[in-house]
């Protein structure tokens, strides 16, 4: 049975047994926060449980490296929508130790793309179109700096409400231990 067939089979029983009732909540976050974190598999549940959040407490945005790669990209849009349309009043940016985007080898990723059928010409076409593929794939060298850069990008955004606190954390994906990188309340009080 394929992964998709397993999903659909499980879902049919999930709905028939009304297991969804345990997850019923509203579309607005009860703790009034948005969390941007990494898509790392180790953080699937840990990213919220280690912070004391339950289903419905906050909006969760995940991507590779918990990184805002463009001030007008989908990640920033999600944070702004969370604040202006969905009732969030705070933002938490949470990177993690041992992240796959830390020191990623862009050349190796491109080689893997080629081995899976992406033609070398595609890279040339993109380069001539102004898209630097290695830069597009680039991760970060230091998770703490990455969290700080994300926070700076949010605060500098012309559509951002500067009265919204933005907190920065780094989590250990093995233990759930948190390190504070930035206290958003301190910025508001300064």
BELSUL-V664206 format. One line per field, one symbol per residue. psi: psi as a letter, one per 30 degrees, with the letter a starting at -180 (. if undefined). A space follows every 10 residues. Layout:
psi->???
//
This chain:
psi->kleeeeeeee eeeeeeghff ffgkalfkkf ghlkkjalgk ffgeeefeef fgklkfelkk kkljghkjfk fgafeeeeee eeeffggkfl kkjjlllhkf fjhkjeeeee eeeefgfkke eeeeeeefgg jjeeeefkbl ekeeeeeeee eeeeefkffk jffkkjkklk kjfefgkkkk ekjfeeeef.
//
